[in-house]
Amino acid sequence: MVDTGADNVSRTAAALIALGSRESLERGGLGVLRLAEITGGDKGQLSRLLKTLDSHGLVERDDETRTYRLGWQVFVLASRVGDQRLLGLAPPLLARLVEQLGERANVSVLRGNEVLTVLSEASPRSVQSVDWVGRTVPSYCTSAGRALLFDHSRDDLTILFAGSEFGQHGPNAPRDVESLHRRLGASRARGFAVVDEEFEPDSIAVAAPVRNFAGRICAAVNVAAPKFRLGGTRRIAAVGTALKEVADEMSLRLGESPAAGGVRDGEQR
């Protein structure tokens, strides 16, 4: 039984926790009677509480089954928490990448059909990629954009890039949606994205996607460098593997509760 407490805030928390339980997910929601059993609350009070939560989008009522489930507003709030957690957990992981690879490492997100860099960790090299924090670049010809588009279908890409002009950057940039779709397929099969002189000449970039608690891609981790440093099959494979490991670790931590994700074995605050 979920501990409800005596005040309205505690009762609200208990109801939301119950609706997020495995039982609720498996059954597609819970009715007032079952929620009362789980929370130990009064059915009348619980019914009124659920109506209020429904009006704010925090729960949804199925009129046919008369059951309740978590509403869209909960997932909006959860995604914002995920964004904040990403910004909090990414810096030490980016620093680890820079130490391992010797190249600037970035975290980017998708904004429309462009990529916005939100975090960047510089490398000690005198020649390195530009710090793009706060600036946007096209998604169709960048490694971060490629990783952020992993889950997009051919139709999704057509809609996203309607009216966009391709081929305005590096010599190897895709010329149309069909070309981009083919390259996305190869990137998905590989597990990470590679762009070779697509954004600008003599530059290679590699990226891997980060997924949130719901399994949706929410960010990408990438590195870019001059071709003479990042080129070659073995070097690209090693960089891609390192990026994927970090991206997967970020995804894992974003899916954890704050208590579970705070400190890991061998780590210190």
N, C-alpha and C positions, 0 to 999 in steps of 0.2 A: 504493500500500500504506500502511495506517495504521501509524505507528511504535508498536510495542507496548512497548518497553523490556523489562527483565529481571524486574521485580518484579510481584507479583500486582495491585497497584493499577494499574499501567500496562496490564497485560493486560486488566483489567476495563474501563478507560476505552476501550481500543481496540475491544473487542467492542461496547460500548454505542454508540460513535460509528459503527461499521460498521452496526449495526442501525438507526441513525437516518439512514442514507444514502439518497439517491434510489433507488439500486438496490433496497435492501431494501423501501422503501415501494412501489415499482412492482411488485415480485414478491410482496408480501405476507409477506415474511420471508426469512431466509437459513438454509441448512443449515450444519451443522458444517464440512463440507468447504469450502464457499465462504467461510465466515468464516475458516477457517485460511489460505486463499489470500490473503484481503484483509489479514489481520493478520500473517501470517507465523508464527503460533503453532503449537504442537504440538496435534494433533487431540485427543489424550487429555486434556491439560491443559485445553484449551478446552471439551471436553465436560463435564468436572467443574465448571469455572467456571460454565458456563451453567446447570447443575443447581442450583448454589448461588444464582445470581441469580434463577432461577425460583422457588425456595423463598421468596424475599423480595419477590416481585412486581415485580422490576425487569425481567424478561423473561418472555415467555410462549411455551410450546411448542405447536405444532399437531401433535397426535398422528397425524393423517392424512398430512400432508406432511413431518413431522419437521423443520419449519423453526422458527426462533425469530424473534420480533419484540419490540419494546419493550413492557414491561409497564405496567400501570395505575399502579404506584407512581412510575414516572418522570414520568408526566403530573401526578400529585399534587404532586410536588416542583417541577415546572416551573411549575405554577399558583401555588405559593407564592412562587417567585422573581418571577413576574409581578406579584403583589400588592406585593412590596417595591419592584420597579422602578417601578411606578405611583406609589407614594408618593414616590419619589425624583425622578421626572421631572416630576410635576404642578405643584409650586409655582411655578416660573418661568412656566409656561404660563398658570396661573391669574392671576398678576400681570399678564401681558400682556393677558388678557381684561379685567381690572378697568380697566387703563389705556385700553383701546380702547372699552369700553362704559360705564364709570363706574358699574358695579353690582357688588355682591358676587358672587363666583364660587365654586362648590362642586364637589367630587367626591364622589359617593355610590356605594354598592354595595347589592345586593339581599340581604336577610336574611329568608328565608321570603317572606311577602307584604308586607314592610315595607322601607323605604329607610333605610339608615344613612349619615349624612354622615361622611366620614372626613377631609376636608380642606376648608378654607374660606379665602378671601382677601377681606378686608374692603375696601370702597370708602371714599373720603374723604367721602362724602355723610353728612349728619347724619341723614337718613331713609333707612334701608336695611333689607333683610331680616334676620331674626334669624340669629345664628350657631347652626347646628344640629349642630355637630360632636359626635359621641358620642351623639346622640339619634336616635330613629327616628320616621318618619311613614308613613302608609299609601302604598302604591305606586299604588293605583287612581286617586288624585285629585291626584297630584303630577307635575310634568314629569319629574323624575329617574326616578320609578317608571315612567312611560310609556315613557321611553327604554330602561330596563332590561328592559322586557317586550316589546320590539320583535319578538323571535323566538318569542314564545309563541303557540301556536295557540288556537283556541276551546276545545278540550278541555283544553289546559294551563291555561288561565285558570280553567276550571270546577273543576279539581282544586285549584289554588293558593288559590282564594278560597272553597272549600267552608266553609260556616258563617260567613262574614264578612258584616257588615252594610254596605251601601253607602249613600251619600247622607248621611253624618253630618257633613260639613264644609261647603264652600262651596256657594252656590246652584246652580252649574252642574255639580256633581260627578255622575259617572255613577251611575245607580240600580241597575244590575245588570251581570252579565258580558257580556250581549249588547251593551249600550251601550258598555262599555269596549272590547270587541272591534272595534266599528265605529270608534271613535276611534283605536285603535291602527293600523288600516288606513290612515286618513288621515295619521297621523304617519309611518308607514313611507313612504308615497308622497311626503311632503314632505321626508323626510330628517332631520327633527328634530321633537320633540314640543312642543306648546304647550298649556298649561292656563290657561283664562281664568275666574277666580273659581271654580275647582273645589276648591282647598284652603281658601281663605278669601276673603271678599268683598273687592272692590276691589284684587285682586292678580293679576298675570299672571306666569307662569314659563315658561321655555323650556329645553330640554335636548337633548343629543345623546348617542348611545351610544359607548362605547369598547370595542374588541374586543381580545382577547388573541392570543397567537401561534397559537392553534388556530382563530381566527375567531369565538370565542364572546364574547358580551357580558359584560364583567367589571366595568364601571363606567359612570357617566354624568356628564357635565359639565353644570351648569345655572346659570342666573341667575334671580332672582325680584325683582320690584320693584312698587311701587304702579302701578296701572293708568294713572294720568295720565302716568307717565314711560315705561312700556313698551308702552302701547297703540298701535294704529294698524298697518295692514298693512305699510307700508314699514319701520317701526321693528322690528316682529317679524321680518320677513324678514331684515333686516340682522343682528339679534341671532342668529337661527337659523343664518345662514350663518357668522358668526364662531365660534359654538359648534361647529358641524360641522367647521370647519377645524381647530380645536384638538383635538377628539375624534379626528379622523382622524390628526392628527400623533401623538397619544398612542398610537393603535393601531399606527401604523407603527413607532414606537420600541419598543413592547412586542414587536413581531415581529422586531426586529433582535437580533443578538448584542451582548453588552455592549461589545465592542471597536468595533463599527460604530456603536452608539448613543451613544458617549461624547461626542464633539464634532462639531458640524456646521460646514459652511462659514460663516464670518462670526460664529461663536460663540466665546466664550472660557470657560475654566474659572473 
